[in-house]
Amino acid sequence: CYVEMLEVLREEQGHQRPRAMTPREFEARLEEAGVPTTQVRRLTRLFEQVRYGNKRLGKEEERQAVVALTSIVRFCRGTV
């Protein structure tokens, strides 16, 4: 879901995460741009748990990731 979020933000809003930018730095940039803070933060935390914490997500966390991504996609496409 995090990778899909990056793609949607790049394609729909022109926000692209530079390689040298951490997920948290990108999160801060998105929040400044007005992208839904709660959803970006939730998806970023889940991504960090998997990527850096070597954690496997459970069904509830997967559901939360999908809900967050859906909200971000709707925002980007102006269908909120």
C-alpha positions as CSV (number, residue, x, y, z in Angstrom):
1,C,0.0,0.0,0.0
2,Y,2.9,2.4,0.7
3,V,4.3,1.9,-2.7
4,E,0.9,2.5,-4.3
5,M,0.5,5.6,-2.2
6,L,3.8,6.9,-3.6
7,E,2.7,6.2,-7.2
8,V,-0.7,7.9,-6.7
9,L,0.8,10.9,-5.0
10,R,3.4,11.3,-7.9
11,E,0.9,10.8,-10.7
12,E,-2.1,12.7,-9.3
13,Q,-0.4,15.4,-7.1
14,G,3.2,15.7,-8.4
15,H,4.6,14.7,-5.0
16,Q,7.7,12.5,-5.5
17,R,9.8,11.2,-2.6
18,P,13.5,11.7,-3.4
19,R,15.7,8.6,-2.8
20,A,17.6,10.4,0.0
21,M,14.4,11.4,1.8
22,T,13.3,9.2,4.7
23,P,9.6,8.1,4.9
24,R,9.2,10.4,7.9
25,E,10.6,13.4,6.1
26,F,8.3,12.7,3.1
27,E,5.4,12.3,5.5
28,A,6.2,15.8,6.9
29,R,6.3,17.2,3.4
30,L,3.0,15.7,2.5
31,E,1.4,17.0,5.7
32,E,2.6,20.5,4.8
33,A,1.0,20.1,1.4
34,G,-2.3,19.2,2.9
35,V,-2.5,15.5,2.2
36,P,-4.6,13.8,5.0
37,T,-2.3,13.7,8.0
38,T,-3.8,10.8,9.8
39,Q,-3.9,8.5,6.8
40,V,-0.3,9.3,5.6
41,R,1.0,8.8,9.2
42,R,-0.8,5.5,9.6
43,L,0.5,4.1,6.3
44,T,4.0,5.4,7.0
45,R,4.1,3.7,10.4
46,L,2.9,0.4,9.0
47,F,5.5,0.6,6.2
48,E,8.3,1.3,8.7
49,Q,7.2,-1.7,10.8
50,V,7.5,-4.0,7.9
51,R,10.6,-2.4,6.2
52,Y,12.7,-1.6,9.2
53,G,11.2,-3.7,12.0
54,N,11.0,-6.9,10.0
55,K,7.4,-7.3,11.2
56,R,4.6,-9.2,9.4
57,L,1.3,-7.4,9.4
58,G,-1.9,-9.1,10.6
59,K,-5.3,-8.9,9.0
60,E,-6.3,-5.8,11.0
61,E,-3.1,-3.9,10.1
62,E,-3.6,-4.9,6.4
63,R,-7.2,-3.5,6.6
64,Q,-5.9,-0.3,8.1
65,A,-3.3,0.1,5.3
66,V,-6.0,-0.4,2.7
67,V,-8.3,2.1,4.4
68,A,-5.5,4.7,4.6
69,L,-4.5,4.1,1.0
70,T,-8.2,4.4,-0.2
71,S,-8.5,7.7,1.7
72,I,-5.3,9.1,0.2
73,V,-6.4,8.0,-3.3
74,R,-9.8,9.7,-2.9
75,F,-8.1,12.9,-1.7
76,C,-5.7,12.9,-4.7
77,R,-8.5,12.4,-7.1
78,G,-10.7,15.0,-5.5
79,T,-13.4,12.5,-4.5
80,V,-13.2,13.0,-0.7
